[in-house]
C-alpha cells in the first residue's frame, strides 16, 4: 500500500466480494455500509476486487506497486 493513504477510494462496478476462510490472506478491506474483503495476498498472488485502472491516482499507484512487488504482503 506504499503511496496510498487509508480511506482511499477505488472504483467498483458490482457488489460481489470474497469471504476467505483464512483471514491471514486479507490484504485490504472496504467499508460501503458493511466491511468486506476487497484485496487478498497469498504467496505470489495479489488480487483486488475492484478496478485500479479506473481509480485515478491511487489506482495508478497500486498498479505501480504491483510492478514493484517482491511477493510479500
PyMOL Python script that loads the backbone (N, CA, C, O; Angstrom):
from pymol import cmd

cmd.read_pdbstr("""\
ATOM      1  N   UNK A   1       0.823  -1.190   0.000  1.00  0.00           N
ATOM      2  CA  UNK A   1       0.000   0.000   0.000  1.00  0.00           C
ATOM      3  C   UNK A   1       0.862   1.247   0.000  1.00  0.00           C
ATOM      4  O   UNK A   1       0.403   2.326   0.373  1.00  0.00           O
ATOM      5  N   UNK A   2       2.106   1.102  -0.416  1.00  0.00           N
ATOM      6  CA  UNK A   2       3.026   2.235  -0.482  1.00  0.00           C
ATOM      7  C   UNK A   2       2.425   3.358  -1.329  1.00  0.00           C
ATOM      8  O   UNK A   2       2.000   3.135  -2.463  1.00  0.00           O
ATOM      9  N   UNK A   3       2.397   4.552  -0.771  1.00  0.00           N
ATOM     10  CA  UNK A   3       1.918   5.712  -1.513  1.00  0.00           C
ATOM     11  C   UNK A   3       0.409   5.854  -1.579  1.00  0.00           C
ATOM     12  O   UNK A   3      -0.096   6.744  -2.262  1.00  0.00           O
ATOM     13  N   UNK A   4      -0.323   4.992  -0.880  1.00  0.00           N
ATOM     14  CA  UNK A   4      -1.792   5.039  -0.896  1.00  0.00           C
ATOM     15  C   UNK A   4      -2.274   5.232   0.542  1.00  0.00           C
ATOM     16  O   UNK A   4      -1.970   4.428   1.424  1.00  0.00           O
ATOM     17  N   UNK A   5      -3.015   6.290   0.761  1.00  0.00           N
ATOM     18  CA  UNK A   5      -3.480   6.599   2.115  1.00  0.00           C
ATOM     19  C   UNK A   5      -4.667   5.735   2.514  1.00  0.00           C
ATOM     20  O   UNK A   5      -5.434   5.282   1.664  1.00  0.00           O
ATOM     21  N   UNK A   6      -4.810   5.509   3.822  1.00  0.00           N
ATOM     22  CA  UNK A   6      -6.011   4.853   4.338  1.00  0.00           C
ATOM     23  C   UNK A   6      -7.231   5.650   3.891  1.00  0.00           C
ATOM     24  O   UNK A   6      -7.162   6.867   3.721  1.00  0.00           O
ATOM     25  N   UNK A   7      -8.327   4.963   3.706  1.00  0.00           N
ATOM     26  CA  UNK A   7      -9.602   5.558   3.285  1.00  0.00           C
ATOM     27  C   UNK A   7      -9.589   6.079   1.853  1.00  0.00           C
ATOM     28  O   UNK A   7     -10.455   6.870   1.478  1.00  0.00           O
ATOM     29  N   UNK A   8      -8.615   5.644   1.046  1.00  0.00           N
ATOM     30  CA  UNK A   8      -8.633   5.988  -0.375  1.00  0.00           C
ATOM     31  C   UNK A   8      -9.817   5.295  -1.033  1.00  0.00           C
ATOM     32  O   UNK A   8     -10.307   4.280  -0.537  1.00  0.00           O
ATOM     33  N   UNK A   9     -10.270   5.845  -2.145  1.00  0.00           N
ATOM     34  CA  UNK A   9     -11.439   5.294  -2.835  1.00  0.00           C
ATOM     35  C   UNK A   9     -11.018   4.629  -4.141  1.00  0.00           C
ATOM     36  O   UNK A   9     -10.167   5.134  -4.874  1.00  0.00           O
ATOM     37  N   UNK A  10     -11.645   3.472  -4.411  1.00  0.00           N
ATOM     38  CA  UNK A  10     -11.385   2.730  -5.635  1.00  0.00           C
ATOM     39  C   UNK A  10     -12.698   2.406  -6.317  1.00  0.00           C
ATOM     40  O   UNK A  10     -13.746   2.352  -5.674  1.00  0.00           O
ATOM     41  N   UNK A  11     -12.638   2.191  -7.623  1.00  0.00           N
ATOM     42  CA  UNK A  11     -13.827   2.011  -8.453  1.00  0.00           C
ATOM     43  C   UNK A  11     -14.312   0.562  -8.443  1.00  0.00           C
ATOM     44  O   UNK A  11     -13.572  -0.349  -8.816  1.00  0.00           O
ATOM     45  N   UNK A  12     -15.550   0.357  -8.016  1.00  0.00           N
ATOM     46  CA  UNK A  12     -16.228  -0.940  -8.041  1.00  0.00           C
ATOM     47  C   UNK A  12     -17.413  -0.834  -8.990  1.00  0.00           C
ATOM     48  O   UNK A  12     -18.007   0.238  -9.110  1.00  0.00           O
ATOM     49  N   UNK A  13     -17.774  -1.928  -9.670  1.00  0.00           N
ATOM     50  CA  UNK A  13     -18.969  -1.924 -10.524  1.00  0.00           C
ATOM     51  C   UNK A  13     -19.927  -3.051 -10.174  1.00  0.00           C
ATOM     52  O   UNK A  13     -20.821  -3.361 -10.961  1.00  0.00           O
ATOM     53  N   UNK A  14     -19.762  -3.663  -9.022  1.00  0.00           N
ATOM     54  CA  UNK A  14     -20.637  -4.764  -8.621  1.00  0.00           C
ATOM     55  C   UNK A  14     -20.589  -4.904  -7.109  1.00  0.00           C
ATOM     56  O   UNK A  14     -19.839  -4.200  -6.433  1.00  0.00           O
ATOM     57  N   UNK A  15     -21.380  -5.805  -6.595  1.00  0.00           N
ATOM     58  CA  UNK A  15     -21.444  -5.979  -5.142  1.00  0.00           C
ATOM     59  C   UNK A  15     -20.862  -7.313  -4.682  1.00  0.00           C
ATOM     60  O   UNK A  15     -21.066  -7.705  -3.533  1.00  0.00           O
ATOM     61  N   UNK A  16     -20.144  -8.014  -5.552  1.00  0.00           N
ATOM     62  CA  UNK A  16     -19.551  -9.298  -5.173  1.00  0.00           C
ATOM     63  C   UNK A  16     -18.270  -9.087  -4.378  1.00  0.00           C
ATOM     64  O   UNK A  16     -17.543  -8.118  -4.599  1.00  0.00           O
ATOM     65  N   UNK A  17     -18.003  -9.992  -3.461  1.00  0.00           N
ATOM     66  CA  UNK A  17     -16.746  -9.959  -2.729  1.00  0.00           C
ATOM     67  C   UNK A  17     -16.434 -11.356  -2.201  1.00  0.00           C
ATOM     68  O   UNK A  17     -17.317 -12.207  -2.099  1.00  0.00           O
ATOM     69  N   UNK A  18     -15.165 -11.577  -1.869  1.00  0.00           N
ATOM     70  CA  UNK A  18     -14.743 -12.875  -1.338  1.00  0.00           C
ATOM     71  C   UNK A  18     -14.877 -12.882   0.181  1.00  0.00           C
ATOM     72  O   UNK A  18     -14.837 -11.838   0.832  1.00  0.00           O
ATOM     73  N   UNK A  19     -15.035 -14.066   0.721  1.00  0.00           N
ATOM     74  CA  UNK A  19     -15.080 -14.263   2.168  1.00  0.00           C
ATOM     75  C   UNK A  19     -14.119 -15.406   2.483  1.00  0.00           C
ATOM     76  O   UNK A  19     -14.548 -16.542   2.685  1.00  0.00           O
ATOM     77  N   UNK A  20     -12.808 -15.106   2.525  1.00  0.00           N
ATOM     78  CA  UNK A  20     -11.825 -16.182   2.658  1.00  0.00           C
ATOM     79  C   UNK A  20     -11.889 -16.886   4.009  1.00  0.00           C
ATOM     80  O   UNK A  20     -12.141 -16.267   5.042  1.00  0.00           O
ATOM     81  N   UNK A  21     -11.655 -18.188   3.974  1.00  0.00           N
ATOM     82  CA  UNK A  21     -11.590 -18.966   5.214  1.00  0.00           C
ATOM     83  C   UNK A  21     -10.360 -18.586   6.032  1.00  0.00           C
ATOM     84  O   UNK A  21     -10.401 -18.577   7.263  1.00  0.00           O
ATOM     85  N   UNK A  22      -9.270 -18.272   5.342  1.00  0.00           N
ATOM     86  CA  UNK A  22      -8.015 -17.913   6.004  1.00  0.00           C
ATOM     87  C   UNK A  22      -7.887 -16.390   6.054  1.00  0.00           C
ATOM     88  O   UNK A  22      -7.598 -15.759   5.037  1.00  0.00           O
ATOM     89  N   UNK A  23      -8.099 -15.806   7.214  1.00  0.00           N
ATOM     90  CA  UNK A  23      -8.033 -14.348   7.350  1.00  0.00           C
ATOM     91  C   UNK A  23      -6.619 -13.807   7.166  1.00  0.00           C
ATOM     92  O   UNK A  23      -6.440 -12.603   6.988  1.00  0.00           O
ATOM     93  N   UNK A  24      -5.618 -14.676   7.206  1.00  0.00           N
ATOM     94  CA  UNK A  24      -4.237 -14.235   7.025  1.00  0.00           C
ATOM     95  C   UNK A  24      -3.949 -13.755   5.612  1.00  0.00           C
ATOM     96  O   UNK A  24      -2.948 -13.073   5.394  1.00  0.00           O
ATOM     97  N   UNK A  25      -4.795 -14.092   4.645  1.00  0.00           N
ATOM     98  CA  UNK A  25      -4.561 -13.647   3.274  1.00  0.00           C
ATOM     99  C   UNK A  25      -5.214 -12.298   2.982  1.00  0.00           C
ATOM    100  O   UNK A  25      -5.038 -11.757   1.890  1.00  0.00           O
ATOM    101  N   UNK A  26      -5.954 -11.750   3.926  1.00  0.00           N
ATOM    102  CA  UNK A  26      -6.623 -10.463   3.716  1.00  0.00           C
ATOM    103  C   UNK A  26      -5.583  -9.347   3.700  1.00  0.00           C
ATOM    104  O   UNK A  26      -4.864  -9.147   4.679  1.00  0.00           O
ATOM    105  N   UNK A  27      -5.507  -8.621   2.586  1.00  0.00           N
ATOM    106  CA  UNK A  27      -4.560  -7.516   2.444  1.00  0.00           C
ATOM    107  C   UNK A  27      -5.262  -6.164   2.417  1.00  0.00           C
ATOM    108  O   UNK A  27      -4.608  -5.126   2.517  1.00  0.00           O
ATOM    109  N   UNK A  28      -6.580  -6.165   2.282  1.00  0.00           N
ATOM    110  CA  UNK A  28      -7.320  -4.908   2.271  1.00  0.00           C
ATOM    111  C   UNK A  28      -8.805  -5.143   2.434  1.00  0.00           C
ATOM    112  O   UNK A  28      -9.340  -6.156   1.982  1.00  0.00           O
ATOM    113  N   UNK A  29      -9.462  -4.205   3.079  1.00  0.00           N
ATOM    114  CA  UNK A  29     -10.912  -4.277   3.249  1.00  0.00           C
ATOM    115  C   UNK A  29     -11.539  -2.969   2.785  1.00  0.00           C
ATOM    116  O   UNK A  29     -10.865  -1.945   2.665  1.00  0.00           O
ATOM    117  N   UNK A  30     -12.825  -3.024   2.530  1.00  0.00           N
ATOM    118  CA  UNK A  30     -13.596  -1.860   2.095  1.00  0.00           C
ATOM    119  C   UNK A  30     -14.820  -1.741   2.982  1.00  0.00           C
ATOM    120  O   UNK A  30     -15.369  -2.745   3.436  1.00  0.00           O
ATOM    121  N   UNK A  31     -15.241  -0.520   3.225  1.00  0.00           N
ATOM    122  CA  UNK A  31     -16.454  -0.284   4.007  1.00  0.00           C
ATOM    123  C   UNK A  31     -17.407   0.575   3.184  1.00  0.00           C
ATOM    124  O   UNK A  31     -17.202   1.779   3.035  1.00  0.00           O
ATOM    125  N   UNK A  32     -18.455  -0.059   2.651  1.00  0.00           N
ATOM    126  CA  UNK A  32     -19.537   0.631   1.946  1.00  0.00           C
ATOM    127  C   UNK A  32     -20.832   0.261   2.641  1.00  0.00           C
ATOM    128  O   UNK A  32     -21.697  -0.386   2.050  1.00  0.00           O
ATOM    129  N   UNK A  33     -20.969   0.669   3.889  1.00  0.00           N
ATOM    130  CA  UNK A  33     -22.129   0.275   4.671  1.00  0.00           C
ATOM    131  C   UNK A  33     -21.885  -1.006   5.443  1.00  0.00           C
ATOM    132  O   UNK A  33     -22.369  -1.159   6.564  1.00  0.00           O
ATOM    133  N   UNK A  34     -21.143  -1.920   4.856  1.00  0.00           N
ATOM    134  CA  UNK A  34     -20.646  -3.116   5.529  1.00  0.00           C
ATOM    135  C   UNK A  34     -19.162  -3.238   5.199  1.00  0.00           C
ATOM    136  O   UNK A  34     -18.714  -2.770   4.152  1.00  0.00           O
ATOM    137  N   UNK A  35     -18.416  -3.854   6.076  1.00  0.00           N
ATOM    138  CA  UNK A  35     -16.989  -4.074   5.806  1.00  0.00           C
ATOM    139  C   UNK A  35     -16.835  -5.421   5.116  1.00  0.00           C
ATOM    140  O   UNK A  35     -17.397  -6.421   5.563  1.00  0.00           O
ATOM    141  N   UNK A  36     -16.067  -5.446   4.020  1.00  0.00           N
ATOM    142  CA  UNK A  36     -15.828  -6.688   3.298  1.00  0.00           C
ATOM    143  C   UNK A  36     -14.409  -6.718   2.762  1.00  0.00           C
ATOM    144  O   UNK A  36     -13.765  -5.679   2.617  1.00  0.00           O
ATOM    145  N   UNK A  37     -13.930  -7.918   2.470  1.00  0.00           N
ATOM    146  CA  UNK A  37     -12.590  -8.112   1.926  1.00  0.00           C
ATOM    147  C   UNK A  37     -12.579  -7.670   0.471  1.00  0.00           C
ATOM    148  O   UNK A  37     -13.419  -8.098  -0.322  1.00  0.00           O
ATOM    149  N   UNK A  38     -11.621  -6.807   0.122  1.00  0.00           N
ATOM    150  CA  UNK A  38     -11.515  -6.352  -1.260  1.00  0.00           C
ATOM    151  C   UNK A  38     -10.149  -6.635  -1.870  1.00  0.00           C
ATOM    152  O   UNK A  38      -9.962  -6.445  -3.072  1.00  0.00           O
ATOM    153  N   UNK A  39      -9.187  -7.088  -1.058  1.00  0.00           N
ATOM    154  CA  UNK A  39      -7.855  -7.436  -1.560  1.00  0.00           C
ATOM    155  C   UNK A  39      -7.337  -8.635  -0.772  1.00  0.00           C
ATOM    156  O   UNK A  39      -7.447  -8.685   0.453  1.00  0.00           O
ATOM    157  N   UNK A  40      -6.772  -9.598  -1.496  1.00  0.00           N
ATOM    158  CA  UNK A  40      -6.124 -10.739  -0.849  1.00  0.00           C
ATOM    159  C   UNK A  40      -4.706 -10.879  -1.384  1.00  0.00           C
ATOM    160  O   UNK A  40      -4.410 -10.470  -2.507  1.00  0.00           O
ATOM    161  N   UNK A  41      -3.837 -11.458  -0.571  1.00  0.00           N
ATOM    162  CA  UNK A  41      -2.461 -11.737  -0.978  1.00  0.00           C
ATOM    163  C   UNK A  41      -2.050 -13.068  -0.367  1.00  0.00           C
ATOM    164  O   UNK A  41      -2.205 -13.293   0.833  1.00  0.00           O
ATOM    165  N   UNK A  42      -1.526 -13.944  -1.214  1.00  0.00           N
ATOM    166  CA  UNK A  42      -1.067 -15.249  -0.757  1.00  0.00           C
ATOM    167  C   UNK A  42       0.057 -15.716  -1.664  1.00  0.00           C
ATOM    168  O   UNK A  42      -0.117 -15.827  -2.877  1.00  0.00           O
ATOM    169  N   UNK A  43       1.194 -15.986  -1.077  1.00  0.00           N
ATOM    170  CA  UNK A  43       2.384 -16.401  -1.820  1.00  0.00           C
ATOM    171  C   UNK A  43       2.666 -15.375  -2.913  1.00  0.00           C
ATOM    172  O   UNK A  43       2.945 -14.216  -2.603  1.00  0.00           O
ATOM    173  N   UNK A  44       2.602 -15.768  -4.177  1.00  0.00           N
ATOM    174  CA  UNK A  44       2.911 -14.817  -5.246  1.00  0.00           C
ATOM    175  C   UNK A  44       1.655 -14.255  -5.920  1.00  0.00           C
ATOM    176  O   UNK A  44       1.731 -13.754  -7.041  1.00  0.00           O
ATOM    177  N   UNK A  45       0.505 -14.333  -5.250  1.00  0.00           N
ATOM    178  CA  UNK A  45      -0.756 -13.832  -5.809  1.00  0.00           C
ATOM    179  C   UNK A  45      -1.237 -12.638  -4.988  1.00  0.00           C
ATOM    180  O   UNK A  45      -1.299 -12.697  -3.760  1.00  0.00           O
ATOM    181  N   UNK A  46      -1.575 -11.558  -5.684  1.00  0.00           N
ATOM    182  CA  UNK A  46      -2.170 -10.370  -5.075  1.00  0.00           C
ATOM    183  C   UNK A  46      -3.370 -10.030  -5.934  1.00  0.00           C
ATOM    184  O   UNK A  46      -3.216  -9.722  -7.116  1.00  0.00           O
ATOM    185  N   UNK A  47      -4.575 -10.080  -5.356  1.00  0.00           N
ATOM    186  CA  UNK A  47      -5.797  -9.902  -6.146  1.00  0.00           C
ATOM    187  C   UNK A  47      -6.683  -8.831  -5.526  1.00  0.00           C
ATOM    188  O   UNK A  47      -6.878  -8.784  -4.311  1.00  0.00           O
ATOM    189  N   UNK A  48      -7.216  -7.968  -6.397  1.00  0.00           N
ATOM    190  CA  UNK A  48      -8.104  -6.893  -5.958  1.00  0.00           C
ATOM    191  C   UNK A  48      -9.487  -7.094  -6.557  1.00  0.00           C
ATOM    192  O   UNK A  48      -9.616  -7.501  -7.711  1.00  0.00           O
ATOM    193  N   UNK A  49     -10.520  -6.810  -5.773  1.00  0.00           N
ATOM    194  CA  UNK A  49     -11.904  -6.973  -6.209  1.00  0.00           C
ATOM    195  C   UNK A  49     -12.465  -5.641  -6.704  1.00  0.00           C
ATOM    196  O   UNK A  49     -13.657  -5.376  -6.549  1.00  0.00           O
ATOM    197  N   UNK A  50     -11.631  -4.820  -7.287  1.00  0.00           N
ATOM    198  CA  UNK A  50     -12.041  -3.523  -7.817  1.00  0.00           C
ATOM    199  C   UNK A  50     -11.193  -3.232  -9.042  1.00  0.00           C
ATOM    200  O   UNK A  50     -10.380  -4.065  -9.444  1.00  0.00           O
ATOM    201  N   UNK A  51     -11.369  -2.077  -9.633  1.00  0.00           N
ATOM    202  CA  UNK A  51     -10.673  -1.717 -10.868  1.00  0.00           C
ATOM    203  C   UNK A  51      -9.632  -0.628 -10.602  1.00  0.00           C
ATOM    204  O   UNK A  51      -9.967   0.556 -10.633  1.00  0.00           O
ATOM    205  N   UNK A  52      -8.376  -1.005 -10.341  1.00  0.00           N
ATOM    206  CA  UNK A  52      -7.366   0.030 -10.111  1.00  0.00           C
ATOM    207  C   UNK A  52      -7.144   0.903 -11.348  1.00  0.00           C
ATOM    208  O   UNK A  52      -6.823   2.084 -11.215  1.00  0.00           O
ATOM    209  N   UNK A  53      -7.307   0.347 -12.534  1.00  0.00           N
ATOM    210  CA  UNK A  53      -7.080   1.110 -13.768  1.00  0.00           C
ATOM    211  C   UNK A  53      -8.107   2.221 -13.963  1.00  0.00           C
ATOM    212  O   UNK A  53      -7.907   3.110 -14.790  1.00  0.00           O
ATOM    213  N   UNK A  54      -9.205   2.178 -13.207  1.00  0.00           N
ATOM    214  CA  UNK A  54     -10.241   3.215 -13.295  1.00  0.00           C
ATOM    215  C   UNK A  54     -10.346   4.006 -11.998  1.00  0.00           C
ATOM    216  O   UNK A  54     -11.364   4.649 -11.742  1.00  0.00           O
ATOM    217  N   UNK A  55      -9.299   3.964 -11.181  1.00  0.00           N
ATOM    218  CA  UNK A  55      -9.367   4.548  -9.841  1.00  0.00           C
ATOM    219  C   UNK A  55      -8.419   5.731  -9.646  1.00  0.00           C
ATOM    220  O   UNK A  55      -7.893   5.931  -8.551  1.00  0.00           O
ATOM    221  N   UNK A  56      -8.202   6.504 -10.693  1.00  0.00           N
ATOM    222  CA  UNK A  56      -7.425   7.747 -10.637  1.00  0.00           C
ATOM    223  C   UNK A  56      -6.026   7.517 -10.056  1.00  0.00           C
ATOM    224  O   UNK A  56      -5.432   6.457 -10.253  1.00  0.00           O
ATOM    225  N   UNK A  57      -5.511   8.510  -9.345  1.00  0.00           N
ATOM    226  CA  UNK A  57      -4.130   8.479  -8.844  1.00  0.00           C
ATOM    227  C   UNK A  57      -3.848   7.251  -7.980  1.00  0.00           C
ATOM    228  O   UNK A  57      -2.832   6.582  -8.169  1.00  0.00           O
ATOM    229  N   UNK A  58      -4.736   6.953  -7.036  1.00  0.00           N
ATOM    230  CA  UNK A  58      -4.488   5.812  -6.147  1.00  0.00           C
ATOM    231  C   UNK A  58      -4.478   4.496  -6.911  1.00  0.00           C
ATOM    232  O   UNK A  58      -3.707   3.596  -6.577  1.00  0.00           O
ATOM    233  N   UNK A  59      -5.311   4.371  -7.917  1.00  0.00           N
ATOM    234  CA  UNK A  59      -5.314   3.171  -8.742  1.00  0.00           C
ATOM    235  C   UNK A  59      -4.022   3.013  -9.520  1.00  0.00           C
ATOM    236  O   UNK A  59      -3.473   1.915  -9.615  1.00  0.00           O
ATOM    237  N   UNK A  60      -3.536   4.125 -10.080  1.00  0.00           N
ATOM    238  CA  UNK A  60      -2.264   4.077 -10.801  1.00  0.00           C
ATOM    239  C   UNK A  60      -1.109   3.751  -9.857  1.00  0.00           C
ATOM    240  O   UNK A  60      -0.181   3.034 -10.229  1.00  0.00           O
ATOM    241  N   UNK A  61      -1.169   4.278  -8.639  1.00  0.00           N
ATOM    242  CA  UNK A  61      -0.133   3.954  -7.651  1.00  0.00           C
ATOM    243  C   UNK A  61      -0.169   2.472  -7.305  1.00  0.00           C
ATOM    244  O   UNK A  61       0.879   1.841  -7.166  1.00  0.00           O
ATOM    245  N   UNK A  62      -1.366   1.914  -7.165  1.00  0.00           N
ATOM    246  CA  UNK A  62      -1.482   0.486  -6.864  1.00  0.00           C
ATOM    247  C   UNK A  62      -0.901  -0.353  -8.003  1.00  0.00           C
ATOM    248  O   UNK A  62      -0.201  -1.334  -7.750  1.00  0.00           O
ATOM    249  N   UNK A  63      -1.183   0.019  -9.245  1.00  0.00           N
ATOM    250  CA  UNK A  63      -0.610  -0.709 -10.384  1.00  0.00           C
ATOM    251  C   UNK A  63       0.914  -0.599 -10.385  1.00  0.00           C
ATOM    252  O   UNK A  63       1.609  -1.571 -10.681  1.00  0.00           O
ATOM    253  N   UNK A  64       1.427   0.571 -10.056  1.00  0.00           N
ATOM    254  CA  UNK A  64       2.881   0.733  -9.945  1.00  0.00           C
ATOM    255  C   UNK A  64       3.428  -0.184  -8.852  1.00  0.00           C
ATOM    256  O   UNK A  64       4.467  -0.821  -9.027  1.00  0.00           O
ATOM    257  N   UNK A  65       2.718  -0.242  -7.723  1.00  0.00           N
ATOM    258  CA  UNK A  65       3.146  -1.124  -6.635  1.00  0.00           C
ATOM    259  C   UNK A  65       3.159  -2.589  -7.077  1.00  0.00           C
ATOM    260  O   UNK A  65       4.044  -3.349  -6.685  1.00  0.00           O
ATOM    261  N   UNK A  66       2.169  -2.989  -7.899  1.00  0.00           N
ATOM    262  CA  UNK A  66       2.152  -4.357  -8.436  1.00  0.00           C
ATOM    263  C   UNK A  66       3.458  -4.665  -9.154  1.00  0.00           C
ATOM    264  O   UNK A  66       4.045  -5.729  -8.963  1.00  0.00           O
ATOM    265  N   UNK A  67       3.908  -3.728  -9.981  1.00  0.00           N
ATOM    266  CA  UNK A  67       5.103  -3.982 -10.789  1.00  0.00           C
ATOM    267  C   UNK A  67       6.371  -4.044  -9.953  1.00  0.00           C
ATOM    268  O   UNK A  67       7.386  -4.580 -10.397  1.00  0.00           O
ATOM    269  N   UNK A  68       6.317  -3.497  -8.741  1.00  0.00           N
ATOM    270  CA  UNK A  68       7.492  -3.476  -7.873  1.00  0.00           C
ATOM    271  C   UNK A  68       7.366  -4.429  -6.687  1.00  0.00           C
ATOM    272  O   UNK A  68       8.232  -4.448  -5.813  1.00  0.00           O
ATOM    273  N   UNK A  69       6.288  -5.222  -6.652  1.00  0.00           N
ATOM    274  CA  UNK A  69       6.009  -6.108  -5.518  1.00  0.00           C
ATOM    275  C   UNK A  69       7.041  -7.216  -5.420  1.00  0.00           C
ATOM    276  O   UNK A  69       7.404  -7.824  -6.427  1.00  0.00           O
ATOM    277  N   UNK A  70       7.513  -7.478  -4.214  1.00  0.00           N
ATOM    278  CA  UNK A  70       8.514  -8.526  -4.002  1.00  0.00           C
ATOM    279  C   UNK A  70       7.901  -9.857  -3.569  1.00  0.00           C
ATOM    280  O   UNK A  70       8.625 -10.797  -3.242  1.00  0.00           O
ATOM    281  N   UNK A  71       6.560  -9.939  -3.565  1.00  0.00           N
ATOM    282  CA  UNK A  71       5.891 -11.184  -3.212  1.00  0.00           C
ATOM    283  C   UNK A  71       5.516 -11.309  -1.755  1.00  0.00           C
ATOM    284  O   UNK A  71       4.986 -12.343  -1.346  1.00  0.00           O
ATOM    285  N   UNK A  72       5.775 -10.285  -0.958  1.00  0.00           N
ATOM    286  CA  UNK A  72       5.423 -10.298   0.464  1.00  0.00           C
ATOM    287  C   UNK A  72       4.332  -9.271   0.718  1.00  0.00           C
ATOM    288  O   UNK A  72       4.442  -8.119   0.300  1.00  0.00           O
ATOM    289  N   UNK A  73       3.274  -9.697   1.409  1.00  0.00           N
ATOM    290  CA  UNK A  73       2.154  -8.787   1.702  1.00  0.00           C
ATOM    291  C   UNK A  73       2.547  -7.776   2.754  1.00  0.00           C
ATOM    292  O   UNK A  73       1.737  -6.929   3.130  1.00  0.00           O
TER     293      UNK A  73
END
""", "prot")
cmd.dss("prot")
cmd.show_as("cartoon", "prot")
cmd.util.cbc("prot")
cmd.orient("prot")
